[in-house]
Amino acid sequence: MPDGTAMTDIGLVPGRECGPCTVCCVALTIDDPDLRKVQGYRCRNMLPGKGCGIYETRPQACRAFFCGWRQLKWVRPTLRPDQSGVLVRLHYEVAKTTGEQRLGVMITLLTDAALKAEGLAETVAAAVNAEIPVYLHVPGPPGHTAAEARINDVLRDAVITHDKPALLETLRRARAKAKGGKFKPIVLPPRPAGRAGQ
């Protein structure tokens, strides 16, 4: 269960290693001076079954990224992305009126089967119960934008009553509705001068 330091004292959880997981090499859009790719497509440096082919010299965006499973001990151990189909990421929520930033989590359900991942409901409920902003992220087709929405309010009753089936059904409906939305192709901004062809 997250406590008051759940989103302020973030490091890496001992004993959790990426291992063969390469979900971030496919699921994320990366716009780094040294690597540009859109979500849904495998990074050109990823070697099937071997991981990153340039690991020692990988771009800063890759060096700095760790998923929520690596960083947040209250994310259930069973939710390693490649095994669960669930990708948890840190996400800053920005208040519309004040511009104040608050750290929360973005939960991507990569497949339909992710809804059955062991520990998904408990992890989401723990965050909602601790009043951590929780966003559901639903990727569009490869190379397209995603849909996302804050889900704390729609899940609150299920969390308070410990109704796991209701929580999962709400997630299922939200994901299904989002997948029926309109997704636009991702267009990365032009490269800075001197970076062409990289």
C-alpha positions as CSV (number, residue, x, y, z in Angstrom):
1,M,0.0,0.0,0.0
2,P,1.4,3.4,-0.9
3,D,2.2,5.8,1.9
4,G,2.9,9.5,2.1
5,T,6.3,8.9,0.4
6,A,5.0,6.7,-2.4
7,M,5.5,9.4,-5.0
8,T,8.2,11.5,-3.5
9,D,11.0,9.1,-2.7
10,I,11.4,7.3,-6.0
11,G,14.4,5.1,-6.7
12,L,14.6,1.6,-8.0
13,V,13.0,-1.4,-6.2
14,P,15.7,-3.8,-5.1
15,G,15.4,-7.2,-6.8
16,R,13.5,-6.0,-9.8
17,E,15.5,-6.2,-13.0
18,C,14.3,-5.7,-16.6
19,G,15.7,-9.1,-17.6
20,P,14.4,-9.9,-21.1
21,C,11.6,-7.3,-21.0
22,T,11.8,-4.9,-24.0
23,V,8.2,-3.4,-23.8
24,C,9.5,0.1,-23.5
25,C,11.5,-0.4,-26.8
26,V,8.2,-0.9,-28.6
27,A,5.4,0.8,-26.6
28,L,6.8,4.3,-26.2
29,T,7.3,7.2,-28.5
30,I,10.9,8.5,-28.2
31,D,11.9,11.9,-29.4
32,D,15.6,12.2,-28.5
33,P,18.3,13.9,-30.6
34,D,19.9,10.5,-31.0
35,L,16.8,8.3,-31.4
36,R,13.4,9.0,-32.8
37,K,10.6,6.4,-33.0
38,V,6.8,6.4,-32.6
39,Q,4.9,4.1,-30.3
40,G,3.9,0.6,-31.5
41,Y,7.1,0.1,-33.6
42,R,10.1,-1.8,-32.4
43,C,13.2,0.3,-31.9
44,R,15.7,-0.2,-34.8
45,N,18.4,-1.0,-32.2
46,M,16.4,-3.8,-30.5
47,L,17.8,-7.3,-31.3
48,P,15.1,-10.0,-31.1
49,G,15.7,-12.2,-28.1
50,K,18.8,-10.2,-27.1
51,G,17.6,-6.7,-26.1
52,C,19.3,-3.4,-27.0
53,G,22.1,-3.7,-29.6
54,I,23.6,-0.4,-28.4
55,Y,23.0,-0.7,-24.7
56,E,26.3,0.7,-23.6
57,T,25.9,3.8,-25.8
58,R,22.1,4.1,-25.8
59,P,20.6,7.6,-25.9
60,Q,19.9,9.6,-22.7
61,A,16.1,9.1,-23.1
62,C,16.6,5.4,-22.8
63,R,19.2,5.7,-19.9
64,A,16.8,7.8,-17.9
65,F,13.7,5.8,-18.3
66,F,12.5,3.2,-15.8
67,C,8.9,1.9,-15.8
68,G,6.8,2.1,-12.6
69,W,7.3,-1.6,-12.0
70,R,11.0,-0.9,-11.5
71,Q,10.4,2.3,-9.4
72,L,7.4,1.8,-7.3
73,K,7.4,-1.0,-4.7
74,W,3.6,-0.9,-4.3
75,V,3.2,-1.9,-7.9
76,R,2.7,-5.7,-7.6
77,P,5.7,-7.9,-8.5
78,T,3.5,-9.8,-11.0
79,L,3.1,-6.7,-13.2
80,R,6.5,-6.8,-15.0
81,P,5.4,-5.4,-18.4
82,D,6.4,-8.3,-20.6
83,Q,4.7,-10.9,-18.4
84,S,1.6,-8.9,-17.6
85,G,0.8,-6.7,-20.6
86,V,0.6,-3.8,-18.1
87,L,3.0,-0.9,-18.4
88,V,3.0,1.5,-15.5
89,R,4.8,4.8,-15.9
90,L,5.3,8.0,-13.8
91,H,3.1,10.8,-15.1
92,Y,2.9,14.5,-14.2
93,E,-0.6,15.9,-13.8
94,V,-0.7,19.6,-14.5
95,A,-3.5,21.7,-12.8
96,K,-5.3,23.7,-15.4
97,T,-5.8,26.7,-13.2
98,T,-2.4,27.0,-11.4
99,G,-0.1,25.0,-13.6
100,E,1.0,23.1,-10.5
101,Q,2.5,19.6,-11.3
102,R,1.6,16.5,-9.3
103,L,3.2,13.2,-9.8
104,G,0.9,10.3,-10.6
105,V,0.9,7.1,-12.7
106,M,-0.1,6.2,-16.2
107,I,-1.3,2.6,-16.7
108,T,-1.2,1.2,-20.2
109,L,-3.1,-2.0,-20.9
110,L,-1.2,-3.3,-23.9
111,T,-3.5,-6.2,-24.6
112,D,-7.0,-7.5,-23.8
113,A,-5.3,-10.1,-21.6
114,A,-3.7,-7.4,-19.5
115,L,-7.1,-7.0,-17.7
116,K,-6.6,-10.4,-16.2
117,A,-3.0,-9.7,-15.0
118,E,-2.5,-10.8,-11.4
119,G,-2.1,-7.7,-9.2
120,L,-3.6,-5.2,-11.7
121,A,-6.7,-4.5,-9.6
122,E,-4.8,-4.3,-6.3
123,T,-2.2,-2.0,-7.8
124,V,-4.8,0.4,-9.2
125,A,-6.9,0.3,-6.1
126,A,-3.8,1.1,-3.9
127,A,-3.0,4.2,-6.0
128,V,-6.6,5.4,-6.0
129,N,-7.0,4.8,-2.3
130,A,-3.8,6.8,-1.7
131,E,-5.1,9.7,-3.8
132,I,-2.4,9.3,-6.4
133,P,-3.5,10.5,-9.8
134,V,-4.1,7.5,-12.0
135,Y,-4.5,7.7,-15.8
136,L,-5.6,4.9,-18.1
137,H,-3.6,5.0,-21.3
138,V,-4.9,3.2,-24.4
139,P,-2.5,3.1,-27.4
140,G,-3.9,3.6,-30.9
141,P,-2.6,1.6,-33.8
142,P,1.2,1.6,-34.2
143,G,2.4,5.1,-35.1
144,H,-0.7,6.8,-33.9
145,T,-1.7,8.8,-30.8
146,A,-3.2,7.3,-27.7
147,A,-6.3,8.0,-25.6
148,E,-5.9,8.7,-21.9
149,A,-8.2,9.7,-19.1
150,R,-7.9,10.2,-15.3
151,I,-9.8,7.3,-13.7
152,N,-9.7,8.0,-10.0
153,D,-13.3,9.2,-9.7
154,V,-14.9,6.4,-11.8
155,L,-13.1,3.8,-9.7
156,R,-13.6,5.3,-6.2
157,D,-16.7,3.4,-5.3
158,A,-15.3,0.1,-6.4
159,V,-12.1,0.8,-4.4
160,I,-14.0,1.9,-1.2
161,T,-16.2,-1.2,-1.3
162,H,-13.3,-3.6,-2.3
163,D,-15.3,-4.7,-5.3
164,K,-12.5,-6.1,-7.5
165,P,-14.9,-7.4,-10.3
166,A,-16.5,-3.9,-10.6
167,L,-13.0,-2.2,-10.7
168,L,-11.9,-4.6,-13.5
169,E,-15.2,-4.2,-15.4
170,T,-14.8,-0.4,-15.3
171,L,-11.3,-0.7,-16.6
172,R,-12.5,-3.0,-19.4
173,R,-15.3,-0.7,-20.4
174,A,-13.0,2.4,-20.3
175,R,-10.4,0.6,-22.5
176,A,-13.0,-0.6,-25.0
177,K,-14.5,2.9,-25.3
178,A,-11.1,4.5,-25.8
179,K,-10.2,1.9,-28.5
180,G,-13.2,3.1,-30.5
181,G,-12.0,6.7,-30.5
182,K,-10.2,8.5,-33.3
183,F,-6.4,8.2,-33.3
184,K,-4.2,10.5,-35.3
185,P,-0.8,9.7,-36.8
186,I,2.1,10.8,-34.6
187,V,4.2,13.5,-36.3
188,L,7.5,14.1,-34.6
189,P,8.9,17.7,-35.0
190,P,11.6,18.3,-37.5
191,R,15.1,17.3,-36.5
192,P,17.4,20.1,-35.2
193,A,19.9,21.3,-37.8
194,G,22.9,19.0,-38.1
195,R,21.0,15.9,-37.0
196,A,19.6,14.9,-40.4
197,G,19.9,11.2,-41.2
198,Q,20.5,10.1,-37.6
